[in-house]
Amino acid sequence: MCTQCHAVLTCGQMRKWKRYTGGRAAMTDLRVSYDRLEESTRNLKSIQRELEDTGDHQDDVKDALGSGDMAHAMHDFAHNWNYHRHKLLDRIQGMGEMAEKTMEAFKDVDKKLADESKGGVHHGSGEKQHS
């Protein structure tokens, strides 16, 4: 972070940004709530467990339905439910993994920025930040 312009850009990038924005150095702050990301991850895991636990209960009610149209309808419903439940499970698992990776990435960036702000770290272009 440049201590003069308070941006997460190298000094050269900041000059280009100022030219691009007509001299304004305003940047939007990005705020991330780790609590919300952790809560989202927990909630997604809970939903995933619930969907996994529902399983296939068709056999549990098969005898109660008898035969005929009702049994056929229940079979169709159960097959459809299993198909879509597995699709939901895949998506929920993917969203949970994305939430965890997002949190890890932001924590890594926070640590890197904190480390860089402590000691005049050189930017990738070889320019040293303003002091």
C-alpha positions in Angstrom: 0.0 0.0 0.0 1.4 3.4 -0.9 1.5 5.5 2.2 1.1 8.7 0.3 -1.8 7.8 -1.9 -3.3 5.0 0.2 -3.9 2.7 -2.7 -2.9 -0.9 -3.3 -1.0 0.0 -6.5 2.6 0.7 -7.3 3.5 4.3 -7.5 3.8 4.0 -11.3 0.4 2.3 -11.5 -1.0 5.1 -9.3 0.3 7.8 -11.7 -1.4 6.0 -14.6 -4.6 5.7 -12.6 -4.6 9.4 -11.8 -4.1 10.2 -15.5 -6.9 7.8 -16.4 -9.3 9.3 -13.8 -8.4 13.0 -14.5 -6.2 13.4 -11.5 -8.5 11.8 -8.9 -6.9 9.1 -6.8 -10.1 8.0 -5.3 -10.4 4.2 -4.9 -13.2 2.1 -3.5 -12.5 0.2 -0.3 -13.3 -3.5 -0.4 -14.6 -4.8 2.9 -14.9 -8.5 3.6 -16.6 -9.9 6.7 -14.9 -13.1 7.7 -17.7 -13.8 10.1 -20.2 -13.7 7.3 -18.0 -16.0 5.1 -17.5 -18.4 8.0 -21.3 -18.3 8.7 -22.1 -19.0 5.0 -19.7 -21.9 5.0 -21.2 -23.4 8.1 -24.8 -22.9 6.8 -23.9 -24.5 3.4 -22.3 -27.5 5.2 -25.5 -27.8 7.4 -27.7 -27.8 4.3 -25.5 -30.3 2.6 -25.7 -32.7 5.6 -29.5 -32.3 5.7 -29.8 -33.2 2.0 -27.4 -36.1 2.3 -29.4 -37.4 5.3 -32.7 -37.3 3.5 -31.4 -40.1 1.2 -33.7 -42.5 -0.6 -36.8 -43.3 1.6 -38.8 -44.8 -1.2 -38.4 -48.3 0.2 -39.6 -47.1 3.6 -43.1 -46.2 2.2 -43.4 -48.7 -0.6 -45.5 -51.2 1.3 -47.9 -48.5 2.5 -48.6 -47.4 -1.0 -49.7 -50.7 -2.3 -49.6 -51.0 -6.1 -50.9 -49.1 -9.1 -50.9 -45.4 -9.8 -49.9 -44.2 -6.3 -46.9 -46.5 -6.2 -45.9 -45.4 -9.7 -46.3 -41.7 -8.8 -44.2 -42.2 -5.7 -41.5 -44.0 -7.7 -41.4 -41.1 -10.2 -41.3 -38.5 -7.5 -38.5 -40.3 -5.6 -36.4 -40.8 -8.7 -36.9 -37.1 -9.6 -36.1 -36.0 -6.0 -32.9 -38.1 -6.0 -31.7 -36.7 -9.3 -32.3 -33.1 -8.3 -31.1 -33.6 -4.8 -27.7 -34.8 -6.1 -27.5 -31.8 -8.4 -28.2 -29.5 -5.4 -25.6 -31.3 -3.3 -23.0 -30.8 -6.0 -23.8 -27.1 -6.3 -23.9 -26.5 -2.5 -20.6 -28.3 -2.1 -19.1 -26.1 -4.8 -20.5 -23.0 -3.2 -19.0 -24.0 0.2 -15.6 -24.6 -1.4 -15.8 -21.2 -3.1 -16.7 -19.5 0.2 -13.7 -21.2 2.0 -11.3 -20.4 -0.8 -12.5 -16.8 -0.9 -12.0 -16.4 2.8 -8.5 -18.0 2.6 -7.6 -15.7 -0.3 -8.7 -12.5 1.5 -6.9 -13.5 4.6 -3.7 -14.1 2.6 -4.1 -10.7 0.9 -4.7 -9.0 4.3 -1.6 -10.6 5.7 0.5 -9.7 2.7 -0.8 -6.1 2.7 -0.1 -5.8 6.5 3.4 -7.2 6.0 4.1 -4.8 3.2 2.8 -1.8 5.1 5.2 -2.4 7.9 8.4 -2.0 6.0 8.8 -0.1 2.7 8.5 -3.2 0.6 9.5 -2.9 -3.1 6.7 -3.3 -5.6 7.0 -5.7 -8.5 8.2 -3.0 -11.0 11.2 -2.3 -8.8 9.8 1.0 -7.6 9.8 1.6 -3.8 6.6 2.9 -2.3 6.4 6.5 -1.1 7.4 7.1 2.6 
